Amino acid sequence: MTSDTGDLAHLIPEQRRELIVKHLRREQVLSFPQLAGLLEVSHMTIRRDIAALEEEGRALSVPGGAKIASRLLAEPSHAEKALVDAGEKSAMAAAAAELVTDGSTIYLDAGTTMLAMVPHLAVRRDLTVVTNDFAIVRELIDHPSIELISVGGRVDLANQSTVGRLAAEMIRQLAVDVAFVSTSSWDLKRGLTTPAESKVEVKHAAMSVSSENVLVAGSSKYGSFAKYKVVDLSRFDLIVTDSGLSPNVASGIQSLGVTVRRVD
């Protein structure tokens, strides 16, 4: 395809969006003026195209422009996760904890956002917490009013959690009211993904024994994807994220029948 004005002027939206994706794959990030210049269209047209690509999970808007959806090659360690997005995690954790009621049984997936939920659970009575996260176990092991079930299995040292078939088999022996699931990569097109195959079966097991499934994931993780598919976003009843997730993306997810809560 040539790039002279005549050809560009006659592109239909889908052709134009394919060109945007091609440019973003080459440059990774481009500003709205750069994209408008490359395609010889208005800024408003580019913004509409980026909004459409966001809903498809193919691109992600950033302040002043857009970037291509990126591949996550390795899971960050527990220590690395603890250093980023502390404010967003705290806000999401507080919002997610509001879903927990007295007398319920919940599953907390491994992750620092799940760990941030722990202080908010102290006011609950007769609560049972199931988790594969050692940091959460350490925080709750002496709690007087919470029954704690620690999931056994193969140990992931970097993430301080248990993974794999043995962990999944233990979870399948339980029944929980709400499963709170974490992730380091998610988008509308590919759903929930992970670079660690050993985590897939554990998340599947937790969601299969739960009455309600809640994804708790920051907007900074959105737009990235990894090698192994976990589930489509439509498998969740609710997604708790931060206000950095664009309204366009939230609207696309809600069209699947999933409630999205964006917290400040």
C-alpha positions in Angstrom: 0.0 0.0 0.0 1.4 3.4 -0.9 1.3 6.3 1.4 0.3 9.2 -0.9 -2.5 11.5 0.1 -5.0 10.1 -2.4 -4.7 6.5 -1.2 -4.8 7.5 2.5 -7.9 9.6 2.0 -9.9 6.6 0.6 -9.0 4.2 3.5 -11.9 2.7 5.4 -11.6 2.8 9.2 -10.5 -0.8 9.4 -7.6 -0.3 6.9 -6.6 2.9 8.7 -6.5 1.1 12.0 -4.4 -1.7 10.6 -1.9 1.0 9.5 -1.9 2.5 13.0 -1.1 -0.9 14.5 1.7 -1.3 11.9 3.3 2.0 12.8 3.0 1.3 16.6 4.6 -2.1 16.2 7.6 -0.4 14.5 7.8 2.6 16.9 6.2 1.1 20.1 4.8 4.6 21.1 3.6 7.5 18.9 1.9 10.8 19.8 -1.5 11.7 18.4 0.1 14.4 16.2 2.6 11.9 14.8 -0.2 9.4 14.0 -2.4 12.1 12.5 0.5 13.2 10.3 1.4 9.7 9.2 -2.2 8.9 8.2 -3.1 12.4 7.1 -6.3 12.6 9.1 -7.6 14.8 12.0 -6.6 14.3 15.6 -10.3 13.4 16.4 -10.2 10.6 13.8 -7.0 9.2 15.3 -8.5 9.3 18.8 -11.6 7.4 17.6 -9.3 4.8 16.0 -7.2 4.4 19.1 -10.4 4.0 21.2 -11.6 1.3 18.8 -8.2 -0.5 19.0 -8.2 -0.2 22.8 -11.5 -2.1 22.9 -10.0 -4.8 20.8 -6.9 -5.0 23.0 -4.5 -4.2 20.2 -3.3 -0.8 21.4 -3.4 1.3 24.5 -3.8 5.0 24.9 -1.2 6.9 26.9 -1.1 10.7 27.8 -0.8 12.4 24.4 -0.7 9.3 22.3 -0.8 5.5 22.0 1.4 2.5 22.4 1.3 -1.1 21.1 0.1 -3.9 23.3 3.3 -5.5 24.7 4.3 -9.1 25.5 5.3 -9.9 29.1 8.2 -12.4 28.9 8.7 -13.1 32.6 6.7 -12.7 35.8 8.1 -10.0 38.0 9.2 -11.2 41.4 7.4 -10.5 44.6 10.1 -7.9 45.6 9.8 -6.1 42.3 6.0 -6.0 42.5 6.1 -4.5 46.0 8.0 -1.5 44.7 5.4 -0.2 42.1 2.0 1.3 42.1 1.6 1.3 45.9 -1.2 3.9 45.9 -3.2 2.2 43.2 -2.9 -1.2 45.0 -4.0 0.2 48.3 -7.1 1.8 46.7 -8.0 -1.4 44.7 -7.5 -3.6 47.8 -9.8 -1.4 49.9 -12.5 -1.6 47.2 -12.1 -5.3 46.8 -12.3 -5.9 50.5 -15.7 -4.2 50.6 -17.1 -7.3 48.8 -16.1 -9.6 51.7 -18.9 -10.3 54.2 -18.8 -11.9 57.7 -18.9 -15.7 57.7 -17.7 -16.1 54.1 -14.9 -18.1 52.6 -12.6 -16.3 50.2 -9.6 -17.2 48.0 -6.8 -14.7 47.8 -4.5 -15.3 44.8 -0.8 -14.7 45.1 0.3 -11.1 44.7 1.1 -7.8 46.4 -2.4 -6.3 45.7 -4.0 -9.3 47.4 -1.6 -8.8 50.3 -2.8 -5.2 50.6 -6.3 -6.5 51.2 -5.3 -8.2 54.5 -5.6 -5.1 56.8 -9.1 -4.5 55.5 -10.2 -8.0 56.5 -9.4 -7.6 60.2 -12.9 -6.2 60.9 -14.7 -9.3 59.4 -16.0 -12.0 61.7 -15.9 -15.8 61.1 -13.9 -15.3 57.9 -12.1 -18.2 56.2 -9.2 -17.2 53.9 -7.7 -19.7 51.4 -4.4 -18.6 49.8 -1.3 -19.8 48.0 0.7 -16.7 49.0 3.2 -17.1 51.8 3.3 -13.4 52.6 -0.5 -13.4 53.2 -0.1 -16.6 55.4 2.6 -14.8 57.5 0.2 -11.8 58.0 -2.8 -13.9 59.0 -1.2 -16.8 60.8 -1.8 -15.3 64.3 -5.1 -13.6 63.5 -7.6 -14.6 66.2 -10.8 -14.5 64.1 -9.8 -15.7 60.7 -9.5 -19.4 59.8 -6.6 -19.7 57.5 -6.1 -22.4 54.8 -2.6 -22.4 53.3 -2.5 -24.1 49.9 0.4 -26.6 49.5 2.3 -27.4 46.3 5.4 -26.7 44.4 7.1 -23.5 45.7 7.7 -20.5 43.4 10.5 -18.8 45.3 10.5 -15.6 43.3 6.8 -15.0 43.9 6.7 -16.6 47.4 3.7 -18.8 46.5 2.7 -22.3 45.6 1.9 -23.3 42.0 1.3 -26.3 39.8 -0.9 -29.4 39.9 -0.6 -30.2 43.6 -1.7 -26.7 44.6 -4.6 -26.8 42.1 -5.8 -30.3 43.4 -5.9 -29.0 46.9 -8.0 -25.9 45.9 -10.4 -28.2 44.0 -11.3 -29.8 47.4 -12.8 -26.6 48.7 -15.8 -24.3 48.0 -15.4 -20.6 48.3 -17.7 -17.6 48.0 -15.4 -15.2 46.3 -12.1 -15.8 44.5 -10.0 -12.7 44.2 -7.6 -13.3 41.3 -4.5 -11.3 40.4 -2.5 -10.9 37.2 0.5 -9.2 35.7 -1.0 -9.1 32.1 -4.5 -8.6 30.8 -6.4 -7.1 27.9 -9.7 -7.4 26.2 -8.6 -9.4 23.2 -6.5 -12.1 25.0 -8.1 -12.0 28.4 -6.0 -13.0 31.4 -2.5 -14.4 30.5 0.7 -15.4 32.3 4.3 -16.2 31.3 4.3 -19.0 33.9 2.4 -22.1 32.9 2.5 -23.4 36.5 0.1 -20.6 37.5 -2.6 -21.4 35.0 -4.0 -24.5 36.7 -4.1 -22.8 40.1 -6.1 -19.9 38.8 -8.4 -22.2 36.9 -9.0 -24.3 40.1 -9.8 -21.2 42.3 -12.3 -19.9 39.8 -13.9 -23.3 39.3 -14.8 -23.7 43.0 -15.9 -20.1 43.6 -19.4 -18.6 43.4 -18.1 -15.2 42.3 -14.9 -14.4 40.5 -13.2 -11.0 40.9 -10.2 -9.8 39.0 -8.1 -7.2 40.9 -5.6 -5.7 38.4 -4.1 -2.3 37.9 -4.4 -0.3 34.7 -0.6 -0.4 34.3 -0.9 -4.2 33.6 -3.6 -3.7 31.0 -2.4 -3.9 27.4 0.3 -6.5 28.1 0.0 -10.2 27.3 2.0 -13.3 27.9 2.4 -16.8 26.5 -0.2 -18.8 28.4 -3.9 -18.0 28.3 -5.7 -18.3 31.6 -9.3 -17.2 30.9 -11.3 -14.7 28.9 -12.3 -11.6 30.9 -15.9 -12.7 30.4 -15.3 -15.3 33.1 -15.2 -12.7 35.8 -18.2 -11.2 37.5 -16.4 -8.0 38.5 -13.0 -6.3 37.7 -11.6 -4.0 40.2 -9.0 -1.7 38.7 -7.8 1.9 39.1 -9.0 5.1 37.4 -6.0 4.9 35.0 -8.0 2.4 32.9 -9.5 4.4 30.1 -13.3 4.7 29.8 -13.1 3.2 26.3 -11.5 0.0 27.7 -13.9 -0.2 30.6 -16.9 0.2 28.2 -15.5 -2.6 26.0 -15.2 -5.0 29.0 -18.6 -4.1 30.3 -20.1 -5.1 26.9 -19.1 -8.6 27.8 -21.4 -8.5 30.8 -18.6 -7.9 33.3 -18.9 -5.1 35.9 -15.9 -2.8 36.0 -15.1 -0.7 39.0 -12.4 2.0 38.5 -11.2 3.4 41.8 -9.2 6.6 42.5 
